[in-house]
Amino acid sequence: MTQPGSTPNRPRRGAGCLQSLLVLAVILGLGYGASKIFGDESSQSKRSSSSSESASDGKGGSWEIGDCGGPDPENKPDGYRAFDCDEQGATFKALKIEDASFLPNAIQCPAGTDLIIQVSRVFGSGDDKKGGGIPTNTVCGRNLTGDHPGDAGAGGGQLVEGDCVSATAKEIACASAGAADFKVLGLVKEKTECPAATTEPMQLMMAMGRPYDVICGGKA
């Protein structure tokens, strides 16, 4: 599993400046509807993120692997902002930094990602920071605590190899998988690309930006 890089020493980041950042938490977890052609549906799987806003962090839009963040007390309940990793408010560390995207399916974070934070640049202060912004990058975050719903098989986060799914392609925790459930052996574009151990190739409905269209299911 990808481990976060070391955290460089940085001065503490000030908030409330005129040029600020709006941090948006992007909903994690992809569920799939029933039938042999599986459609997408949003699900509330175990995760720390949701679709809301937060206040500024003063980082100028540049995040690096190893940077930390946490819930923004000024934008409860779902806002996030940057913190130094040794600050009390820090709850996650950046595993990977991706470009921003308006297509949620296009953001593919590594296994172990517990939440995804989209960072956007806005200008202004106070209530002006709640009206939107220009997406700059996406942070794949891992919780600093022992709670890791994004680990392969844990039942949360984005779908990755090693996760488990039901017969309707809905992600489940492998610990609760039964005889009718499957382990994800691959995420590919065509059924012919699935590994030999695949017993249930699940064709998904097309989704813009998603890098795979088939879940290769095998014995859980």
C-alpha positions in Angstrom: 0.0 0.0 0.0 1.3 3.5 -0.8 2.6 5.2 2.3 2.5 9.0 2.7 5.8 10.8 2.3 7.6 12.6 5.1 6.2 15.9 6.2 8.5 18.9 5.6 8.9 21.5 8.3 6.7 24.5 7.4 5.6 27.7 9.1 2.1 27.6 10.4 -0.5 28.6 7.9 -2.5 31.7 8.5 -6.3 31.9 7.7 -8.5 34.8 6.8 -6.4 36.5 4.1 -8.0 38.1 1.1 -6.8 35.4 -1.3 -7.9 32.2 0.3 -8.7 28.6 -0.5 -12.0 26.8 -0.4 -11.7 23.1 0.4 -14.5 20.9 -0.9 -14.9 17.3 0.3 -15.8 15.0 -2.6 -18.1 12.1 -1.8 -16.3 8.8 -1.8 -17.7 5.3 -2.5 -19.3 4.0 -5.7 -22.3 1.7 -5.5 -23.8 -0.1 -8.4 -27.4 -1.0 -9.3 -28.7 -4.4 -10.0 -28.8 -6.4 -13.3 -26.0 -7.5 -15.6 -25.4 -3.9 -16.7 -24.6 -2.2 -13.5 -25.5 1.5 -13.1 -23.9 4.0 -10.7 -25.6 5.3 -7.6 -24.1 7.4 -4.8 -23.7 5.5 -1.5 -22.9 6.4 2.0 -20.2 3.8 2.7 -17.8 4.2 5.6 -15.8 7.4 5.0 -14.9 10.7 6.6 -15.9 13.0 3.7 -19.0 14.5 2.3 -20.0 17.3 -0.1 -19.7 20.5 1.7 -17.3 23.5 2.0 -14.6 24.9 4.3 -12.6 28.0 5.0 -9.2 29.2 3.9 -5.8 27.6 4.8 -3.4 30.1 3.1 -1.5 27.4 1.2 -1.9 29.2 -2.2 -3.5 26.1 -3.7 -0.3 23.9 -3.5 -0.5 20.7 -1.6 2.2 18.1 -1.3 2.3 14.5 -0.2 2.6 14.4 3.6 0.6 17.6 4.2 -2.1 17.3 6.7 -5.7 18.6 7.2 -8.8 18.2 9.2 -12.4 19.4 9.7 -12.7 23.2 9.6 -14.4 24.5 12.8 -15.6 27.6 10.9 -17.5 25.5 8.3 -19.2 22.6 10.1 -20.2 19.9 9.7 -18.4 18.9 6.5 -15.8 21.5 5.7 -12.0 20.7 5.7 -8.9 22.9 5.9 -5.1 22.5 6.1 -3.4 21.9 9.5 0.2 21.2 10.5 0.5 17.5 11.2 1.2 18.1 14.8 -1.8 20.3 15.4 -4.7 19.1 17.4 -7.1 19.6 14.5 -5.2 17.4 12.0 -7.1 14.2 11.1 -5.7 13.1 7.8 -2.4 13.1 5.8 -2.1 13.4 2.0 -1.2 10.1 0.3 -1.3 11.5 -3.2 -2.1 14.8 -5.0 -4.1 14.7 -8.2 -5.3 17.4 -10.6 -8.7 18.8 -9.9 -11.6 17.5 -11.9 -15.3 18.3 -12.3 -15.9 14.6 -13.0 -15.9 12.7 -9.7 -15.3 9.4 -11.5 -12.1 10.7 -13.0 -10.4 11.0 -9.6 -8.8 7.7 -8.8 -6.9 7.6 -5.6 -4.6 4.8 -4.3 -5.7 2.0 -2.0 -5.7 3.2 1.6 -7.4 6.5 0.7 -10.0 7.2 3.3 -11.3 10.5 1.9 -10.9 12.8 -1.1 -10.6 16.5 -0.7 -11.0 18.8 -3.7 -9.2 22.1 -3.2 -10.4 25.3 -5.0 -9.2 28.8 -5.1 -11.5 31.6 -4.1 -11.1 35.3 -3.5 -12.6 37.3 -0.7 -13.3 36.6 3.0 -16.1 35.6 5.3 -19.2 34.5 3.5 -17.6 35.2 0.2 -15.6 32.0 0.6 -18.8 29.9 0.5 -19.9 30.6 -3.0 -17.7 28.3 -5.1 -14.2 28.6 -6.5 -11.8 27.4 -9.1 -10.7 23.8 -8.5 -6.9 23.5 -8.3 -6.1 20.0 -7.1 -7.4 16.9 -5.3 -6.0 15.5 -2.1 -6.1 11.7 -1.5 -6.1 11.6 2.3 -5.5 8.8 4.8 -6.8 9.1 8.4 -4.2 9.7 11.1 -6.2 7.4 13.4 -6.5 3.6 13.1 -9.9 3.9 11.3 -9.2 3.2 7.6 -12.4 2.5 5.6 -10.3 3.0 2.4 -8.1 -0.1 3.0 -8.7 -2.8 0.4 -11.5 -5.1 1.7 -12.6 -2.7 4.4 -15.8 -1.7 2.6 -15.3 2.0 2.1 -13.5 4.5 0.0 -13.1 4.0 -3.8 -13.3 0.6 -5.3 -9.9 -1.0 -5.7 -8.5 -4.4 -6.3 -8.8 -6.5 -3.2 -12.2 -5.0 -2.3 -15.3 -7.1 -2.2 -18.7 -6.5 -3.9 -22.1 -8.0 -3.8 -23.8 -9.7 -6.8 -25.1 -6.3 -7.7 -21.6 -4.8 -7.7 -22.1 -2.9 -4.5 -19.0 -2.6 -2.3 -19.1 -4.5 1.0 -16.6 -5.3 3.7 -14.8 -8.6 2.8 -15.2 -9.7 6.4 -19.0 -9.9 5.9 -18.8 -11.4 2.3 -20.9 -14.5 1.7 -21.0 -17.2 -0.9 -22.9 -15.0 -3.3 -20.4 -12.1 -3.1 -17.1 -11.5 -5.0 -13.6 -10.2 -4.6 -12.4 -7.5 -7.0 -9.6 -9.1 -9.1 -9.4 -6.3 -11.5 -10.9 -3.1 -12.8 -10.6 -3.0 -16.6 -12.2 -1.6 -19.7 -13.1 -4.8 -21.4 -14.2 -8.2 -20.1 -11.5 -9.9 -22.1 -8.9 -8.1 -19.9 -10.1 -9.8 -16.7 -7.6 -12.2 -15.1 -8.2 -16.0 -15.5 -9.6 -16.4 -12.0 -12.5 -14.1 -12.8 -15.9 -15.9 -12.4 -18.2 -12.9 -12.6 -17.2 -10.0 -15.0 -19.5 -7.2 -14.1 -20.2 -4.8 -17.0 -21.0 -1.3 -15.7 -23.0 1.5 -17.3 -20.8 4.1 -18.9 -19.6 6.9 -16.6 -17.6 9.9 -17.9 -14.1 9.9 -16.6 -14.1 6.5 -14.9 -11.0 4.6 -16.1 -12.7 1.2 -16.0 -16.0 -0.3 -17.2 -15.8 -3.8 -15.9 -15.4 -5.2 -12.4 -13.6 -8.6 -12.5 -15.2 -10.6 -9.7 -13.8 -13.8 -8.3 -14.4 -16.0 -5.4 -14.5 -13.9 -2.2 
